[in-house]
Amino acid sequence: MRELAADGIPVAVSCRVLKLSRQPYYRWLAAPIPEAVVIEAYRADALFDAHRDDPEFGYRYLADEAEAAGQPMAARTAWRLCSANDWFSAFGEYLKL
C-alpha cells in the first residue's frame, strides 16, 4: 500500500481494488503485529525445531532445548504451545491409542 501511495495511487483506490476495507488497514498500520505475538512465534519455532530433531522429547525437554537455542520460556508456556500445535512426545502417542 505504501508503495502504491508513493506512486500517487490513493489508498482508497488500492483498498477497493484489493478488496480490503480502509478502516482495518489503518488499524493494522497503527499497530501491525503485537510484540507478544512475535515473541510467541519465535518460541513456537524454537519448540518446533527441537521437536523435529527429537520427537521423543516431552514439552519440558523441548523447553530446555528452546532455551538453549535462545528462546527461554516457562514450562507452562511450552506446554500451551506444544499442546495447541499437537507436538507430543513420540512415546506419548502410543498411550493415546
N, CA, C and O atoms as a GROMACS GRO file, in nm:
protein
  388
    1MET      N    1   0.081  -0.117   0.000
    1MET     CA    2   0.000   0.000   0.000
    1MET      C    3   0.086   0.126   0.000
    1MET      O    4   0.061   0.220  -0.075
    2ARG      N    5   0.188   0.124   0.085
    2ARG     CA    6   0.274   0.243   0.091
    2ARG      C    7   0.343   0.268  -0.042
    2ARG      O    8   0.360   0.382  -0.084
    3GLU      N    9   0.383   0.160  -0.108
    3GLU     CA   10   0.449   0.176  -0.238
    3GLU      C   11   0.352   0.232  -0.342
    3GLU      O   12   0.388   0.316  -0.424
    4LEU      N   13   0.228   0.184  -0.336
    4LEU     CA   14   0.128   0.236  -0.429
    4LEU      C   15   0.097   0.382  -0.399
    4LEU      O   16   0.082   0.463  -0.490
    5ALA      N   17   0.088   0.416  -0.270
    5ALA     CA   18   0.061   0.554  -0.232
    5ALA      C   19   0.178   0.644  -0.272
    5ALA      O   20   0.157   0.758  -0.313
    6ALA      N   21   0.300   0.593  -0.262
    6ALA     CA   22   0.417   0.671  -0.303
    6ALA      C   23   0.416   0.696  -0.453
    6ALA      O   24   0.469   0.797  -0.500
    7ASP      N   25   0.355   0.605  -0.529
    7ASP     CA   26   0.344   0.622  -0.674
    7ASP      C   27   0.227   0.712  -0.713
    7ASP      O   28   0.204   0.736  -0.831
    8GLY      N   29   0.152   0.761  -0.613
    8GLY     CA   30   0.042   0.853  -0.641
    8GLY      C   31  -0.095   0.789  -0.649
    8GLY      O   32  -0.192   0.857  -0.682
    9ILE      N   33  -0.105   0.661  -0.618
    9ILE     CA   34  -0.234   0.593  -0.620
    9ILE      C   35  -0.296   0.607  -0.480
    9ILE      O   36  -0.234   0.567  -0.382
   10PRO      N   37  -0.417   0.663  -0.470
   10PRO     CA   38  -0.478   0.681  -0.339
   10PRO      C   39  -0.503   0.549  -0.267
   10PRO      O   40  -0.529   0.446  -0.330
   11VAL      N   41  -0.495   0.553  -0.136
   11VAL     CA   42  -0.515   0.434  -0.055
   11VAL      C   43  -0.657   0.380  -0.075
   11VAL      O   44  -0.676   0.258  -0.079
   12ALA      N   45  -0.754   0.468  -0.088
   12ALA     CA   46  -0.893   0.424  -0.107
   12ALA      C   47  -0.907   0.341  -0.234
   12ALA      O   48  -0.977   0.240  -0.235
   13VAL      N   49  -0.841   0.382  -0.340
   13VAL     CA   50  -0.846   0.307  -0.466
   13VAL      C   51  -0.775   0.173  -0.452
   13VAL      O   52  -0.825   0.070  -0.498
   14SER      N   53  -0.659   0.174  -0.388
   14SER     CA   54  -0.584   0.049  -0.368
   14SER      C   55  -0.665  -0.050  -0.286
   14SER      O   56  -0.672  -0.168  -0.318
   15CYS      N   57  -0.728  -0.001  -0.178
   15CYS     CA   58  -0.809  -0.090  -0.094
   15CYS      C   59  -0.928  -0.146  -0.172
   15CYS      O   60  -0.962  -0.263  -0.158
   16ARG      N   61  -0.990  -0.063  -0.254
   16ARG     CA   62  -1.104  -0.110  -0.333
   16ARG      C   63  -1.062  -0.217  -0.433
   16ARG      O   64  -1.131  -0.318  -0.449
   17VAL      N   65  -0.950  -0.197  -0.500
   17VAL     CA   66  -0.902  -0.294  -0.598
   17VAL      C   67  -0.861  -0.425  -0.531
   17VAL      O   68  -0.887  -0.534  -0.583
   18LEU      N   69  -0.797  -0.414  -0.415
   18LEU     CA   70  -0.754  -0.534  -0.342
   18LEU      C   71  -0.863  -0.595  -0.257
   18LEU      O   72  -0.842  -0.696  -0.190
   19LYS      N   73  -0.981  -0.532  -0.259
   19LYS     CA   74  -1.097  -0.578  -0.181
   19LYS      C   75  -1.066  -0.580  -0.032
   19LYS      O   76  -1.094  -0.677   0.037
   20LEU      N   77  -1.007  -0.471   0.015
   20LEU     CA   78  -0.979  -0.451   0.156
   20LEU      C   79  -1.055  -0.329   0.205
   20LEU      O   80  -1.080  -0.235   0.130
   21SER      N   81  -1.093  -0.331   0.331
   21SER     CA   82  -1.156  -0.215   0.391
   21SER      C   83  -1.048  -0.120   0.439
   21SER      O   84  -0.941  -0.163   0.483
   22ARG      N   85  -1.076   0.010   0.431
   22ARG     CA   86  -0.975   0.107   0.472
   22ARG      C   87  -0.954   0.107   0.623
   22ARG      O   88  -0.841   0.118   0.669
   23GLN      N   89  -1.063   0.096   0.700
   23GLN     CA   90  -1.050   0.106   0.845
   23GLN      C   91  -0.960  -0.003   0.904
   23GLN      O   92  -0.870   0.029   0.981
   24PRO      N   93  -0.980  -0.131   0.870
   24PRO     CA   94  -0.888  -0.233   0.922
   24PRO      C   95  -0.744  -0.212   0.874
   24PRO      O   96  -0.649  -0.242   0.946
   25TYR      N   97  -0.728  -0.161   0.752
   25TYR     CA   98  -0.593  -0.134   0.703
   25TYR      C   99  -0.524  -0.030   0.789
   25TYR      O  100  -0.409  -0.048   0.829
   26TYR      N  101  -0.593   0.079   0.818
   26TYR     CA  102  -0.534   0.184   0.901
   26TYR      C  103  -0.513   0.136   1.044
   26TYR      O  104  -0.416   0.176   1.109
   27ARG      N  105  -0.602   0.051   1.095
   27ARG     CA  106  -0.584  -0.006   1.229
   27ARG      C  107  -0.458  -0.093   1.231
   27ARG      O  108  -0.379  -0.087   1.326
   28TRP      N  109  -0.440  -0.175   1.126
   28TRP     CA  110  -0.320  -0.258   1.117
   28TRP      C  111  -0.195  -0.171   1.102
   28TRP      O  112  -0.091  -0.202   1.160
   29LEU      N  113  -0.206  -0.064   1.027
   29LEU     CA  114  -0.093   0.024   1.006
   29LEU      C  115  -0.047   0.089   1.135
   29LEU      O  116   0.072   0.112   1.155
   30ALA      N  117  -0.142   0.118   1.223
   30ALA     CA  118  -0.108   0.179   1.352
   30ALA      C  119  -0.035   0.080   1.443
   30ALA      O  120   0.056   0.120   1.516
   31ALA      N  121  -0.073  -0.047   1.439
   31ALA     CA  122  -0.009  -0.149   1.522
   31ALA      C  123  -0.008  -0.279   1.445
   31ALA      O  124  -0.096  -0.362   1.463
   32PRO      N  125   0.092  -0.300   1.356
   32PRO     CA  126   0.091  -0.416   1.266
   32PRO      C  127   0.087  -0.551   1.336
   32PRO      O  128  -0.006  -0.629   1.314
   33ILE      N  129   0.183  -0.581   1.419
   33ILE     CA  130   0.187  -0.709   1.487
   33ILE      C  131   0.233  -0.684   1.630
   33ILE      O  132   0.341  -0.628   1.651
   34PRO      N  133   0.153  -0.723   1.729
   34PRO     CA  134   0.195  -0.701   1.867
   34PRO      C  135   0.324  -0.777   1.899
   34PRO      O  136   0.348  -0.886   1.847
   35GLU      N  137   0.404  -0.717   1.985
   35GLU     CA  138   0.533  -0.778   2.020
   35GLU      C  139   0.514  -0.915   2.084
   35GLU      O  140   0.596  -1.005   2.064
   36ALA      N  141   0.407  -0.931   2.163
   36ALA     CA  142   0.382  -1.060   2.229
   36ALA      C  143   0.358  -1.170   2.127
   36ALA      O  144   0.398  -1.284   2.149
   37VAL      N  145   0.293  -1.138   2.017
   37VAL     CA  146   0.268  -1.238   1.912
   37VAL      C  147   0.398  -1.278   1.843
   37VAL      O  148   0.419  -1.395   1.811
   38VAL      N  149   0.485  -1.181   1.822
   38VAL     CA  150   0.615  -1.210   1.760
   38VAL      C  151   0.699  -1.299   1.852
   38VAL      O  152   0.760  -1.396   1.806
   39ILE      N  153   0.701  -1.267   1.981
   39ILE     CA  154   0.777  -1.348   2.077
   39ILE      C  155   0.722  -1.490   2.082
   39ILE      O  156   0.798  -1.586   2.084
   40GLU      N  157   0.589  -1.503   2.084
   40GLU     CA  158   0.528  -1.636   2.086
   40GLU      C  159   0.563  -1.715   1.960
   40GLU      O  160   0.584  -1.836   1.966
   41ALA      N  161   0.568  -1.648   1.847
   41ALA     CA  162   0.603  -1.715   1.722
   41ALA      C  163   0.747  -1.766   1.725
   41ALA      O  164   0.775  -1.877   1.680
   42TYR      N  165   0.839  -1.685   1.778
   42TYR     CA  166   0.978  -1.730   1.790
   42TYR      C  167   0.990  -1.848   1.886
   42TYR      O  168   1.066  -1.943   1.861
   43ARG      N  169   0.915  -1.843   1.995
   43ARG     CA  170   0.918  -1.955   2.091
   43ARG      C  171   0.862  -2.082   2.027
   43ARG      O  172   0.919  -2.190   2.043
   44ALA      N  173   0.751  -2.069   1.956
   44ALA     CA  174   0.691  -2.185   1.890
   44ALA      C  175   0.787  -2.242   1.785
   44ALA      O  176   0.796  -2.363   1.769
   45ASP      N  177   0.856  -2.155   1.714
   45ASP     CA  178   0.953  -2.201   1.615
   45ASP      C  179   1.067  -2.278   1.681
   45ASP      O  180   1.110  -2.382   1.630
   46ALA      N  181   1.115  -2.228   1.794
   46ALA     CA  182   1.222  -2.298   1.865
   46ALA      C  183   1.174  -2.433   1.917
   46ALA      O  184   1.247  -2.532   1.911
   47LEU      N  185   1.051  -2.438   1.968
   47LEU     CA  186   0.996  -2.565   2.015
   47LEU      C  187   0.978  -2.663   1.899
   47LEU      O  188   1.006  -2.782   1.913
   48PHE      N  189   0.931  -2.613   1.786
   48PHE     CA  190   0.911  -2.700   1.670
   48PHE      C  191   1.044  -2.756   1.621
   48PHE      O  192   1.053  -2.875   1.588
   49ASP      N  193   1.147  -2.671   1.616
   49ASP     CA  194   1.279  -2.719   1.574
   49ASP      C  195   1.329  -2.828   1.667
   49ASP      O  196   1.384  -2.929   1.622
   50ALA      N  197   1.311  -2.807   1.797
   50ALA     CA  198   1.355  -2.908   1.894
   50ALA      C  199   1.272  -3.036   1.881
   50ALA      O  200   1.326  -3.146   1.891
   51HIS      N  201   1.143  -3.022   1.857
   51HIS     CA  202   1.057  -3.140   1.842
   51HIS      C  203   1.091  -3.217   1.715
   51HIS      O  204   1.088  -3.340   1.713
   52ARG      N  205   1.122  -3.144   1.609
   52ARG     CA  206   1.159  -3.210   1.483
   52ARG      C  207   1.290  -3.288   1.499
   52ARG      O  208   1.304  -3.397   1.444
   53ASP      N  209   1.385  -3.232   1.575
   53ASP     CA  210   1.513  -3.300   1.596
   53ASP      C  211   1.498  -3.420   1.689
   53ASP      O  212   1.562  -3.524   1.667
   54ASP      N  213   1.416  -3.407   1.792
   54ASP     CA  214   1.399  -3.513   1.893
   54ASP      C  215   1.251  -3.533   1.922
   54ASP      O  216   1.202  -3.478   2.021
   55PRO      N  217   1.178  -3.608   1.841
   55PRO     CA  218   1.033  -3.621   1.861
   55PRO      C  219   0.995  -3.699   1.987
   55PRO      O  220   0.879  -3.701   2.025
   56GLU      N  221   1.092  -3.763   2.050
   56GLU     CA  222   1.059  -3.838   2.171
   56GLU      C  223   1.057  -3.750   2.296
   56GLU      O  224   1.017  -3.796   2.402
   57PHE      N  225   1.101  -3.626   2.284
   57PHE     CA  226   1.104  -3.535   2.399
   57PHE      C  227   0.964  -3.484   2.431
   57PHE      O  228   0.882  -3.462   2.342
   58GLY      N  229   0.938  -3.466   2.560
   58GLY     CA  230   0.815  -3.402   2.605
   58GLY      C  231   0.834  -3.251   2.610
   58GLY      O  232   0.942  -3.201   2.577
   59TYR      N  233   0.731  -3.180   2.650
   59TYR     CA  234   0.737  -3.034   2.645
   59TYR      C  235   0.842  -2.976   2.739
   59TYR      O  236   0.897  -2.870   2.710
   60ARG      N  237   0.871  -3.042   2.850
   60ARG     CA  238   0.973  -2.989   2.942
   60ARG      C  239   1.112  -2.993   2.879
   60ARG      O  240   1.188  -2.897   2.891
   61TYR      N  241   1.144  -3.102   2.815
   61TYR     CA  242   1.274  -3.112   2.748
   61TYR      C  243   1.279  -3.020   2.625
   61TYR      O  244   1.384  -2.964   2.594
   62LEU      N  245   1.167  -3.007   2.558
   62LEU     CA  246   1.163  -2.915   2.443
   62LEU      C  247   1.185  -2.772   2.490
   62LEU      O  248   1.250  -2.693   2.421
   63ALA      N  249   1.131  -2.737   2.606
   63ALA     CA  250   1.152  -2.603   2.661
   63ALA      C  251   1.299  -2.581   2.694
   63ALA      O  252   1.352  -2.472   2.672
   64ASP      N  253   1.365  -2.685   2.745
   64ASP     CA  254   1.509  -2.674   2.773
   64ASP      C  255   1.588  -2.655   2.644
   64ASP      O  256   1.681  -2.574   2.638
   65GLU      N  257   1.551  -2.728   2.540
   65GLU     CA  258   1.618  -2.714   2.410
   65GLU      C  259   1.594  -2.575   2.351
   65GLU      O  260   1.684  -2.516   2.292
   66ALA      N  261   1.472  -2.525   2.365
   66ALA     CA  262   1.440  -2.392   2.314
   66ALA      C  263   1.520  -2.286   2.390
   66ALA      O  264   1.566  -2.188   2.331
   67GLU      N  265   1.535  -2.306   2.520
   67GLU     CA  266   1.614  -2.211   2.599
   67GLU      C  267   1.760  -2.212   2.555
   67GLU      O  268   1.825  -2.108   2.549
   68ALA      N  269   1.811  -2.330   2.525
   68ALA     CA  270   1.949  -2.340   2.476
   68ALA      C  271   1.963  -2.272   2.340
   68ALA      O  272   2.072  -2.225   2.305
   69ALA      N  273   1.853  -2.266   2.264
   69ALA     CA  274   1.856  -2.201   2.133
   69ALA      C  275   1.830  -2.050   2.144
   69ALA      O  276   1.828  -1.980   2.043
   70GLY      N  277   1.811  -2.001   2.268
   70GLY     CA  278   1.794  -1.857   2.287
   70GLY      C  279   1.652  -1.810   2.305
   70GLY      O  280   1.625  -1.690   2.297
   71GLN      N  281   1.559  -1.902   2.328
   71GLN     CA  282   1.418  -1.866   2.349
   71GLN      C  283   1.370  -1.919   2.483
   71GLN      O  284   1.298  -2.019   2.487
   72PRO      N  285   1.408  -1.854   2.593
   72PRO     CA  286   1.364  -1.903   2.725
   72PRO      C  287   1.214  -1.880   2.744
   72PRO      O  288   1.157  -1.783   2.696
   73MET      N  289   1.151  -1.974   2.817
   73MET     CA  290   1.008  -1.963   2.846
   73MET      C  291   0.975  -2.051   2.965
   73MET      O  292   1.052  -2.140   3.000
   74ALA      N  293   0.863  -2.026   3.026
   74ALA     CA  294   0.816  -2.109   3.136
   74ALA      C  295   0.768  -2.243   3.083
   74ALA      O  296   0.732  -2.255   2.966
   75ALA      N  297   0.769  -2.343   3.169
   75ALA     CA  298   0.724  -2.476   3.128
   75ALA      C  299   0.577  -2.472   3.086
   75ALA      O  300   0.537  -2.542   2.994
   76ARG      N  301   0.499  -2.391   3.153
   76ARG     CA  302   0.356  -2.380   3.120
   76ARG      C  303   0.338  -2.322   2.979
   76ARG      O  304   0.249  -2.365   2.905
   77THR      N  305   0.420  -2.226   2.943
   77THR     CA  306   0.414  -2.168   2.809
   77THR      C  307   0.450  -2.274   2.705
   77THR      O  308   0.386  -2.284   2.601
   78ALA      N  309   0.555  -2.352   2.734
   78ALA     CA  310   0.595  -2.458   2.642
   78ALA      C  311   0.483  -2.561   2.628
   78ALA      O  312   0.454  -2.607   2.517
   79TRP      N  313   0.419  -2.596   2.739
   79TRP     CA  314   0.309  -2.692   2.733
   79TRP      C  315   0.195  -2.637   2.647
   79TRP      O  316   0.140  -2.710   2.564
   80ARG      N  317   0.159  -2.509   2.667
   80ARG     CA  318   0.050  -2.449   2.592
   80ARG      C  319   0.078  -2.449   2.442
   80ARG      O  320  -0.008  -2.484   2.362
   81LEU      N  321   0.200  -2.410   2.405
   81LEU     CA  322   0.235  -2.406   2.263
   81LEU      C  323   0.241  -2.546   2.203
   81LEU      O  324   0.192  -2.568   2.092
   82CYS      N  325   0.299  -2.641   2.275
   82CYS     CA  326   0.308  -2.778   2.225
   82CYS      C  327   0.169  -2.841   2.214
   82CYS      O  328   0.138  -2.909   2.116
   83SER      N  329   0.086  -2.818   2.313
   83SER     CA  330  -0.048  -2.874   2.312
   83SER      C  331  -0.132  -2.814   2.199
   83SER      O  332  -0.206  -2.887   2.132
   84ALA      N  333  -0.123  -2.685   2.178
   84ALA     CA  334  -0.201  -2.619   2.074
   84ALA      C  335  -0.161  -2.666   1.934
   84ALA      O  336  -0.243  -2.666   1.843
   85ASN      N  337  -0.036  -2.707   1.918
   85ASN     CA  338   0.013  -2.749   1.787
   85ASN      C  339   0.028  -2.900   1.773
   85ASN      O  340   0.080  -2.949   1.673
   86ASP      N  341  -0.019  -2.975   1.873
   86ASP     CA  342  -0.012  -3.123   1.873
   86ASP      C  343   0.130  -3.174   1.860
   86ASP      O  344   0.156  -3.270   1.786
   87TRP      N  345   0.223  -3.111   1.931
   87TRP     CA  346   0.361  -3.159   1.936
   87TRP      C  347   0.378  -3.238   2.064
   87TRP      O  348   0.416  -3.182   2.167
   88PHE      N  349   0.351  -3.366   2.060
   88PHE     CA  350   0.361  -3.451   2.176
   88PHE      C  351   0.479  -3.545   2.160
   88PHE      O  352   0.530  -3.565   2.050
   89SER      N  353   0.521  -3.602   2.270
   89SER     CA  354   0.629  -3.699   2.268
   89SER      C  355   0.588  -3.818   2.184
   89SER      O  356   0.473  -3.861   2.186
   90ALA      N  357   0.683  -3.872   2.109
   90ALA     CA  358   0.655  -3.987   2.025
   90ALA      C  359   0.611  -4.105   2.109
   90ALA      O  360   0.533  -4.189   2.064
   91PHE      N  361   0.661  -4.113   2.232
   91PHE     CA  362   0.622  -4.222   2.320
   91PHE      C  363   0.482  -4.202   2.374
   91PHE      O  364   0.412  -4.299   2.402
   92GLY      N  365   0.439  -4.078   2.390
   92GLY     CA  366   0.306  -4.048   2.438
   92GLY      C  367   0.198  -4.080   2.337
   92GLY      O  368   0.083  -4.100   2.375
   93GLU      N  369   0.234  -4.084   2.210
   93GLU     CA  370   0.137  -4.116   2.106
   93GLU      C  371   0.081  -4.256   2.122
   93GLU      O  372  -0.035  -4.280   2.088
   94TYR      N  373   0.161  -4.347   2.173
   94TYR     CA  374   0.115  -4.484   2.190
   94TYR      C  375   0.011  -4.494   2.300
   94TYR      O  376  -0.073  -4.583   2.299
   95LEU      N  377   0.018  -4.402   2.395
   95LEU     CA  378  -0.076  -4.405   2.504
   95LEU      C  379  -0.215  -4.354   2.460
   95LEU      O  380  -0.315  -4.384   2.526
   96LYS      N  381  -0.222  -4.280   2.351
   96LYS     CA  382  -0.350  -4.228   2.304
   96LYS      C  383  -0.433  -4.335   2.234
   96LYS      O  384  -0.555  -4.320   2.224
   97LEU      N  385  -0.370  -4.441   2.186
   97LEU     CA  386  -0.442  -4.542   2.111
   97LEU      C  387  -0.538  -4.614   2.194
   97LEU      O  388  -0.608  -4.703   2.145
   0.00000   0.00000   0.00000
